[in-house]
Amino acid sequence: MDAMNILSTKGLTKAYGGIKANTDIDFVLPRGKTMALIGPNGAGKSTFVGMLCGRIPATSGDVFFEGQNINALAAHQRISLGIAYTFQITSVFAGLSLHENVALAARRRLGTDTAAVNAKVADVLARVGLTERTDQIAGDLSYGHQRLLEIAMGLAQDPRLFILDEPTQGLADSEVADFIALINALAGETTILLIEHNMHVVMQTAAYITVLNGGEILAAGTPDEIHANEAVQAAYLGTTTNA
Amino acid sequence: MTDTQRSQGLHLGVIALLAAAFFILPTYHVGNLSRIMVLAIYAIGYNFLFGYTGLLSLGHALFFAAGMYGLGLSMELFDLSAAPALIVGLASALVVSAVIGFLALRTSGVSFMIVTLMFAQAGYLTILYFGSYTRGDEGFVIPQADRAMFGFDLSNDTTRYFAALLLFSICFLAVARLVQSPFGRTLIAIRENEERARMLGYNTVSHKLKAVIISGTISGLAGAAYALLFGYAGATFATVQYSIFPLLWVLLGGAGTTIGPLIGVIFMFYLIDLSSSITSAYMLIAGVVLVLLTLFAPQGLAGELRKRVFKWMP
């Protein structure tokens, strides 16, 4: 595989019984860039990233990460390669403190080096603006703060590829603005794959956009190209008001 | 004082209190406490899996019995002395828990409960089946002369008490340390949200298997110590009742707390002891108290204390 792309798929397909959620997806993700994955509800976005990180077994097709075929790797092994994943439905350790939530994410890589783990935790919590809540129990946080905590747990892994499944869902406008700033600050540092419904966020952050529709790739390109694409306008942008 | 120092103080304080109890309490209660400490080892083992890893097993009697019969049979049939027999007991529990863990962890939740229950029943029936060696329900007595280790007579009340205290202290402190380690914290993460732990890159299956093995081996140590200190091994200890006991102790004492298991065993032991001195329908009193505790202290005694007063408690 070429050095330009950190991840690619060939003919990736997921069928639930007779229904194909993803059909023959050939996808490339350029290294160090932010790519947004958009598409109407039910387009197969979450299924697609689920197959990338191994949560959902693919029916057929291949996933390559850093040129290596990772089909045979279990989810935790793919994560260990440097793929971080945040859940669409907030999934934090509700009974544990914020510190421990992030420490768990950092510890897998940093191991028993407590000082390094603590420094990492302080660093990423500061980045998402949750420093003063370090000792609170995650389950007591507001929904928006839990989403930020999820992002912090992703960052704590220093991922090579960071997959975010609808990260701004349920965030207040001010929090969305902070999120855009955060993603743009990460650009160049790591590769980001963003599933996002909020077109404002997509246009502000993504260098590339891939549009899924009906389980297939409808279009891929820069934001301007996607904006001008008639098929996309017909299938997706035309049906939203905030485009 | 940091939380770590506080928990260390608490743990050493509990051990000191148990040591002092020997000199303060009347003989009757000292005898009880020896038994309680050995059973508390069993509860500590159970709590490691249930309280910290979130896996509810209904088959721990099998691990307890593996330790008990590993020690008992190797002394009875092969005339091993106490020390190597204890190692055989530990090894049996380790092997049995590794095999059962490997098989049972293919399931989760209610299925895990049922599968572990079934394996334990199969173990119990196996003990009965080989009744010519195990003497089944009747069990066998380990002769007083054989119950000695490193020159100490373990059938003597004093040495028995301190042997039980020593074993209890080792397990108590080791597990307290383990649950604070990165490994233990990962187990807690699995208990809280296994899918999230997996998607942080942790191999949750291998973590859970290790937890079953550690828990099963500690339970086996309790079984072996019980046989050695009290001189008897019998199939009763492999019945489903002995799988339910540790669950009750841990629930009452406080699942996921380090001192919960000990508190639970003491509470249950004296609940039955006191209520049976009042009426022959003592299980009725015990039952009502259990229902009340579950209603008003769902996190167990130590769990409620931690929630309301001592938030630092490990």
Interface residues (C-beta under 8 A of the other chain):
Chain A: C53 R55 A74 A75 H76 Q77 I79 S80 Y85 F87 S91 V92 F93 A94 G95 L96 E100 A103 L104 A105 R107 R108 R109 G111 T112 M153 Q157
Chain B: P182 R185 T186 I188 A189 E192 N193 E195 R196 A197 R198 M199 L200 G201 Y202 N203 T204
